[in-house]
Amino acid sequence: MQSFITLLEQPHNWLYSFFMLISIGIWLVASLGIFHTDTSVDISHDLSADLHADGFFHGVGEMLGFGMIPTSILLTLIMFVQGVAGIVMNEWLLSIFAPEGFVRYLILGANFLISLLIGFAVSSVVSRPLRYVFKDYGTATKADTIVGKIAQVSSGKVNEVSGQATLKLDDGNTIEVAVRTTDHHNSLEYGQKLLILDFDKEKNVYLVERYE
């Protein structure tokens, strides 16, 4: 145990130690249900707000087979695996080559990139069984039943080209739907309430406006 702590305390392992500890911390707190209350939105929406705004991370996740797994879980999985891989490779490579100066930093930089790729690869495999836990509920059985209801912005912002919102159904379940504003000059920020006006069948999104 002491040798493990010593590894974590090495300066060249600080970043990887941080990745591992923050991932474990989030998992522990989430398991206690601290982030799950009736008046709050799931933490995964908060962590993924900016990432979902440009769709980049979402595309990478789909490519690796992550499916609809919350971004908070994906990020912590990747960070934890990268942390473990980074520390192992640091200790292995630095003990073999004993580099100094520029070469040392070159090896540390290459290790960071390689461990990041390992994090993505391993996480894509580990997370695949979770795809069956996090289902894509899509639209309601009848899209018109949602029109006229009040929802809350769960992405970084909602505008005419992107956005997501959470909505509590009459049966008590909470779903996430794709939404777009009708006003091209105004956007809605995370956490704001919105009114669902209509459903665009062609684009499979709901048209919304700010709810005062």
ZITAQUI-V239799 format. One record per residue. N is the residue number from 1. RES is the residue in one letter. SS is DSSP state (a for helix, b for strand, c for the rest). D_LAST is the distance of its C-alpha to the last C-alpha in Angstrom with 2 decimals. Layout:
BEGIN
((N RES SS D_LAST) (N RES SS D_LAST))
END
This chain:
BEGIN
((1 M c 56.04) (2 Q a 57.11) (3 S a 57.85) (4 F a 54.36) (5 I a 52.78) (6 T a 55.17) (7 L a 53.92) (8 L a 50.30) (9 E a 51.35) (10 Q c 53.04) (11 P a 51.30) (12 H a 51.31) (13 N a 49.50) (14 W a 46.78) (15 L a 44.08) (16 Y a 45.03) (17 S a 45.22) (18 F a 41.67) (19 F a 40.50) (20 M a 42.31) (21 L a 41.28) (22 I a 37.56) (23 S a 37.64) (24 I a 39.53) (25 G a 37.26) (26 I a 34.09) (27 W a 35.96) (28 L a 37.14) (29 V a 33.81) (30 A a 32.12) (31 S a 35.03) (32 L c 34.37) (33 G c 30.89) (34 I c 29.29) (35 F c 26.52) (36 H c 25.81) (37 T c 23.56) (38 D c 21.18) (39 T c 18.19) (40 S c 19.00) (41 V c 19.38) (42 D c 23.02) (43 I a 24.65) (44 S a 25.86) (45 H a 22.42) (46 D a 22.34) (47 L a 25.86) (48 S c 25.51) (49 A a 22.32) (50 D a 24.24) (51 L a 27.10) (52 H a 25.17) (53 A a 23.55) (54 D a 26.87) (55 G c 28.32) (56 F a 31.59) (57 F a 31.90) (58 H a 30.74) (59 G a 33.63) (60 V a 36.10) (61 G a 35.13) (62 E a 35.70) (63 M a 38.97) (64 L c 40.23) (65 G c 39.27) (66 F c 36.50) (67 G c 34.39) (68 M c 31.06) (69 I c 32.03) (70 P c 29.26) (71 T a 29.70) (72 S a 30.22) (73 I a 33.27) (74 L a 34.61) (75 L a 34.37) (76 T a 36.07) (77 L a 38.72) (78 I a 39.52) (79 M a 39.59) (80 F a 41.84) (81 V a 44.25) (82 Q a 44.42) (83 G a 45.12) (84 V a 47.99) (85 A a 49.38) (86 G a 49.12) (87 I a 51.02) (88 V a 53.68) (89 M a 54.26) (90 N a 54.32) (91 E a 56.99) (92 W a 58.95) (93 L a 58.87) (94 L a 59.41) (95 S a 62.31) (96 I a 63.99) (97 F a 63.69) (98 A c 63.42) (99 P c 61.91) (100 E c 61.65) (101 G c 59.86) (102 F a 58.11) (103 V a 59.17) (104 R a 57.50) (105 Y a 54.13) (106 L a 54.64) (107 I a 55.21) (108 L a 52.19) (109 G a 49.99) (110 A a 51.44) (111 N a 50.99) (112 F a 47.27) (113 L a 46.81) (114 I a 49.07) (115 S a 47.44) (116 L a 43.99) (117 L a 45.38) (118 I a 46.92) (119 G a 43.58) (120 F a 41.94) (121 A a 44.95) (122 V a 45.41) (123 S a 41.73) (124 S a 41.56) (125 V a 44.44) (126 V a 43.36) (127 S a 39.79) (128 R a 40.84) (129 P a 41.41) (130 L a 37.84) (131 R a 36.55) (132 Y a 37.41) (133 V c 35.31) (134 F c 32.08) (135 K c 31.64) (136 D c 29.49) (137 Y c 27.73) (138 G c 26.58) (139 T c 24.61) (140 A c 24.69) (141 T c 27.84) (142 K c 26.06) (143 A a 23.21) (144 D a 21.83) (145 T a 21.25) (146 I c 18.34) (147 V c 16.65) (148 G c 13.74) (149 K c 13.18) (150 I b 10.55) (151 A b 12.08) (152 Q b 12.17) (153 V b 13.68) (154 S c 17.32) (155 S c 18.96) (156 G c 19.18) (157 K b 16.75) (158 V b 15.73) (159 N c 16.98) (160 E c 19.07) (161 V c 22.05) (162 S c 21.10) (163 G c 18.70) (164 Q b 18.50) (165 A b 16.13) (166 T b 17.14) (167 L b 16.69) (168 K b 18.32) (169 L c 20.45) (170 D c 21.73) (171 D c 25.03) (172 G c 23.61) (173 N c 24.13) (174 T b 21.70) (175 I b 21.90) (176 E b 20.88) (177 V b 20.22) (178 A b 20.42) (179 V b 17.35) (180 R b 17.10) (181 T b 14.60) (182 T c 15.41) (183 D c 14.97) (184 H c 18.06) (185 H c 17.23) (186 N c 14.07) (187 S c 13.96) (188 L b 11.82) (189 E b 13.50) (190 Y c 14.96) (191 G c 13.10) (192 Q c 9.50) (193 K b 7.77) (194 L b 8.03) (195 L b 8.93) (196 I b 12.69) (197 L b 13.94) (198 D b 17.63) (199 F b 20.51) (200 D b 22.90) (201 K c 26.26) (202 E c 28.15) (203 K c 26.21) (204 N c 25.23) (205 V b 21.57) (206 Y b 18.23) (207 L b 16.13) (208 V b 12.39) (209 E b 9.36) (210 R b 6.26) (211 Y c 3.81) (212 E c 0.00))
END
